[in-house]
Every structure is written in structure tokens, then in C-alpha cells.
Amino acid sequence: MLRVLSLAPFAVVVALISAAVDTVFVRLRLSHRGLSQALYLESCVLWLAFSLLACLPATWWLHRRERAGRGLPPAGRLALLAFLTAAPVLTHGRLDAYSDLGGGLAGLRQFQPWLQVAGVLLSLGVVCFGLSRLARRWGTGPLTLGLSILSVGVGLLWAPAHQDPTPASLDPALRDKPNLLLLVWDTTRAQSLSIYGYDRRTTPHLEQLAAESIVFDEARSPSRYTLTSHLSMLTGVYPSDHGARMTRQRISPRKTPSVAGTLRDAGYRTAAFVGTGVLTAPTGVAFGFEHFDDLVDPPVCDTRAWALVHDLQSVVARLGPPFSQNGHPHWFQDFFRPAEEVLARASRWIDNGDPRPWFCMINLYDVHWPYLPEDEERRRWVEPYDGPVDGFHERSDRYPSKYRMESRDDAHLRELYDAEMAALDRDVDRFLAGLDLARANTAVLLSADHGEAFGEGGRYEHNDILEPQVHIPFLVRLPKAQRDSGRRVSTPISGIDVAPTLLGIAGLTPPAHYLGVDVLKLAAEAPGAAPDLPAERRPILVEDRDQLNAQDVTLALYDGPWKLVRKGLGKKMRFLLYDLSQDPVGLVDVAERHPEVVERLKAELDELRARWGANDLDDQQGTGFTNIDALKQLGYTGDSARN
């Protein structure tokens, strides 16, 4: 023990240096977050734990050398401890790049990852050898003191040049421009809202907002996955056009610019506040936003050191209860944050004193799995239940093996979801009520990225495109001077219509490449008039390209009461047809009874997607992940994925 403690001063120095280097890389990658002293301080604690653990093998090796009469001087001990501390983290970082979204390690059978590990360890060895040489030349004490001071200074005081713009003087041309608020209720299905006929009044405040709004009855999400749907809402195009999918979580701002950039260039100040780790800045969601708030977990969770801790916890979780923790095995990290926190940050930004009109997107993740309502809402909305299902559903530690869900279990999940929806409704109402007098000149567009299933057709969550999973709310409350209250519009629309609608409210012309339309023009049509839609946009499209295997891609085309579904690719491609006027969930295939409808809609589907050269095999090679850990824990992939 005394030998281990003798290395403790070196462990502190190594931790300070390693934390500073780790912090620099995080700040370069996430420069939009600016300076955070908490990131460095938390990193120091984590790296100190690693360094102290490294003292054990270092002590053992040093003891063997001493017995052989070949002890190491202090400079050598410092270098040895630095190598043993950093080597596991750097090795994991290289190998982790070759794991896949499903948790498979087949990529490690290649030669390349191990060659890269050898190169990393060799480079680390050279750096540590250079450190020992410097220590011998300058003295171990002066060198460690100097490096410690430098590391603390860099960790606490340095950040890439990035800051939110200072409040600007108001351009007179912008004086009457409305503020734009985009509220995205993540995972909100239309079927669970009373404004769409649900018999439980879980969202009375939303009803009040709807009474002042134009409500669209037939809105569909562009996809069933959070990231791709949000990107479609912001870019006005379908997922196969902007190119992002689960296996390639990024877009090009030049190819598909965001509505946030268009509004910023027009003089708006822009910001986004998100409640989930799926929507991180590197994906492209942040393009065009002057301020982007995506810190949903403690800052240390973005470090390379924490990535190793995260995966070690994931491995231990496979041992089963109590290590799995109902699918949330990770200390301090769950990849989402409550609406109350997100809305509070947004409120502070809105009221920051900048006189320019603003555009603010807010993503609220509260009703996404797991369904864990607060006690007050649970008592009000959840009936007594003694079954085996809880809010973690199939990832619960208590979920029976090979259990078949019953109707009472489905009802219990819906009630838990309802209770969370009631809390979200309350929090949003408080937020809207807290806005200042500028609210009178604020337009609110409320929608969702996708819905959720609770046993319909044997489906759960949102890993398919049944109607409960893609039928979403969509309502627009205009500024007071333009308000057209209480109108309902039955024309089918899509999440890709969000961007052009926002620009229309701001009096701006949408870019020519948009496939979405300004839905307020549809609402302005006289009753019974044909909707003013471009011919190529009349069908509504849903693209589920967010699959690990391109052969599992599923598309849906809506035209009147018909829903054509295409499953698979190539020779395995098959088509199903649903008559939603008779089958509102979309479970009964009537393709054989209506072959002429199938052929017509197949031609429309091909013609529509040919406009932007849609290719469902376009990114199966060279995939890239920006938030693979979030996807795994939130149930999109691997052992946690549910169909």
C-alpha cells in the first residue's frame, strides 16, 4: 500500500494533464457550448480515478524491477504511470470506432483496428518517453509543477472562439416581424390528444392553444426516428434528400440548408434547446442557430474517458439485474433532460434583451420511453394495476421472459404515457404564460417528430410506421394581429411543411428546393376548394430508412384514403395497401383487391422520389455515428430495439 501511495503525487499530475487534453478535444468537437469549467473539473475527478487504478500495475512492475536491481528514477515512474493511465482510454477509443449500432464486434476481426491501436500505443509511448527525458533534464519537480499549472490553466480558461452574439440594435425593417416558436413534442401521437378525439383530457392547456390555432387533422411525420424527422422539419425535404439516417447521422448544410440559417440571414436571432442526446450539434441540427443548447447530461459524459466507463457499464449490465438498471445502467447519464429544464433555458434566452425578432426551436422529450410519470400525475391518470409491466416495458428488469403482452398491459403503458403527457402539457402552458408581452407578436407551431404504438398490431414504441407511430399533431397559432382561431384543416400535410410555413409567417420566400409547402395557404382555401398543392407534392411520404440493414427500409405513400407501403429492396421488395377510411391503424392489407390502386401509387412513389435521386443504398458504406451510445440506451438499436 505504501508503494501505491508513493505514486499518488504522480497520479494527480497525470490526471491534471490527461483531463486538460481530453477537455481540449471535447471543446473543439462541441465548440458551440463555449467555456465550461465543470467539464475540466469533472474530467479531473474521472482521470484521477483512472490514474490511481493505474498505480496498481505500475507498483507491481516497479517492485519486480527493484528486486532485479533495476529501479526507475522519478522521471521514469511518471512516464510509466502516464502510459498506463492513458493506454486503456486510447485503445478503447480506436476499437470502439469499429463496433456497430447493434453492438456487434465483427469489425474487430479486421487487421486495421489493431494496426491503429498499435500506432496509438506507439505514439503514446514516444510521448511518455519524451516526458521522462524532459523530467530528467529539467527536474521532475519543476516539470510536474509547470505542467500542472499549464494544464489547470488550459482546462479552466481555454475554449475555442465562440460566443452568442451580443444584443444588436433593431433594424427598422424587422420591427414588425413576428417571433417564431417551434415546439416539438417528441414521441407524441395524435391519437392520444383530445384535440384529435382522445377520450381522456390529459392536455387541457393544449386544447386552449388549439382553440386559438389552425389545427391540421392529417399530418404525418417524415420518418419514425427523432433525428431524421427533425432534420426534415428544419430543411423542408424528406430524409432520403437530406441524407441523414441512423447509420449516417449528419447532413451537409450546403446541400440542405436549415430554415434557421435562412431566418438568421434575414435578421432573426435563432436558438434551439433540445431535450435528448440524439439531437447533438455535430449531426447538423445546429446549422443556422446562433445558440444551440444540447447539454443533456453532465459535461464529463462527452469525454473520451467517460466513453470507456460507459462501455464498461454496458458490459456489466449484460450480467442482468441489478446491473442492467432497467435499461439505464449508466451513472449520471440518461441522454435526456426534463421539459422543465429545457423550457427554463429557452425562456432565459428569449428574454435576454436582444430586440431582434427571434426563432426558437424547442424539443421536449418527456413522453419518450421510459414512461415514468411523476407521482402526482400517476395518481390521477394511472389505474390500479398488478401486472408485470412497468414504464421500462421490455427493458425492465422485472419483465418476464417470453411474456406476451395482454390488453391490460397495453392499457397500463398508455396510462403511464398519458400521465407524462399531462405533465408536459402543464409545463408548456407555464412556459407560454411566462413569456413577456412580445407573445402577442409570436407565432407558435406545435408538432411532433413521430408518434408511438401501444400494442396496435402487436407493435410498441416507434420502430415501424403504423398510423399511431406516424400520425402526429400539427397546429399553428398565428400572432394576434393575424390570428384565425379554431379552424380545422383536413388536407394531408407532412413534417417537411414546418420550414416553409415558418418562412411564410415571417414573410419570406422558401428556397426553391423545398418539397414542403406553407400549410397556411391550404388553410386559406375556401371550403371545398382543391388544395393549392404542387402536383409533385400531393402524395405524402413517410420514409423509414433508419435501419441497420438497407433491406429493411420501409416507405409509405399517402393519397386520399390509401396508404401504400413498400417493404424491402430489390427482389425482396413487396407492396401492401391499406384503406385508412376502413382501417385507421393500417393493419389489413387490401393490395390484392385493388391492384390498379397499387400500380398507380407505385408509379407516384417512384416519380416523387426520382425528383431528388433517392437511393436507399447510398450510405451503407462508410457509416458514421455521432451519438451511438444514446441510440443504444434509448432503444433504437441492439438488444434494446423493439419492433
Number of C-alpha atoms within 10 A of each C-alpha: 7 8 14 16 14 12 21 16 13 23 25 20 22 29 27 25 24 23 29 27 18 21 30 21 14 20 21 14 14 16 17 23 22 16 19 16 16 14 24 27 19 18 29 26 16 19 26 22 15 20 26 22 16 23 25 18 14 22 20 12 13 18 16 12 13 11 9 9 9 11 15 14 12 17 23 19 19 25 22 23 25 28 22 20 25 20 18 15 18 18 18 16 17 17 17 17 13 17 15 19 20 16 13 11 13 10 15 15 10 10 9 13 18 15 12 14 18 14 12 17 18 12 12 18 18 13 15 20 19 13 21 23 16 14 21 16 11 12 14 21 12 11 18 22 12 11 15 19 15 14 22 18 12 18 28 17 12 17 20 15 10 12 13 14 10 9 12 11 9 14 11 9 8 15 11 10 19 24 25 26 22 21 18 23 27 26 27 28 24 28 20 24 22 16 20 17 11 12 11 13 17 26 21 17 18 20 17 13 20 21 17 19 25 24 25 23 20 17 25 32 33 29 33 27 28 24 25 32 26 26 31 31 29 27 31 30 25 29 27 20 20 22 24 24 27 25 23 18 24 22 22 14 16 7 12 20 21 25 24 28 21 19 22 19 11 12 17 26 27 23 24 25 26 27 27 26 24 23 27 22 22 17 21 20 25 25 20 23 26 19 20 22 21 24 21 22 17 14 20 25 22 20 22 21 23 17 18 18 16 17 15 12 17 20 13 14 19 13 10 12 15 11 18 20 15 21 26 21 21 19 10 11 18 19 23 22 20 17 24 18 15 22 22 15 14 20 17 11 18 22 12 11 11 16 17 21 25 21 25 24 21 22 25 28 23 26 25 22 17 22 21 19 24 12 10 10 19 19 12 13 21 19 12 8 12 10 11 13 22 22 19 19 22 21 21 19 17 14 16 11 7 7 10 8 14 11 9 13 20 18 16 22 24 21 23 24 28 26 27 23 24 23 22 25 19 17 19 19 17 14 15 14 11 12 15 11 9 13 18 14 18 21 24 22 21 22 27 28 31 31 30 33 26 20 18 16 12 11 18 20 23 27 21 20 27 22 24 28 31 29 25 31 29 25 22 28 23 24 22 15 8 11 14 17 17 14 15 15 20 12 17 19 27 29 31 29 24 28 26 26 23 28 19 17 19 21 11 14 13 20 15 6 13 16 21 26 23 21 26 19 13 20 20 13 13 9 9 6 9 10 17 14 16 11 8 13 13 18 21 24 27 23 24 24 26 25 18 17 12 17 16 16 19 24 20 25 21 21 15 14 12 19 25 27 27 19 18 17 15 8 6 9 13 12 17 18 25 23 19 17 11 10 13 14 18 23 16 15 16 15 18 11 10 11 12 11 17 22 14 11 22 17 11 17 21 12 13 20 16 11 11 15 12 17 12 17 13 10 15 13 9 7 12 17 18 19 18 21 20 19 21 19 21 21 19 23 22 16 14 15 18 16 11
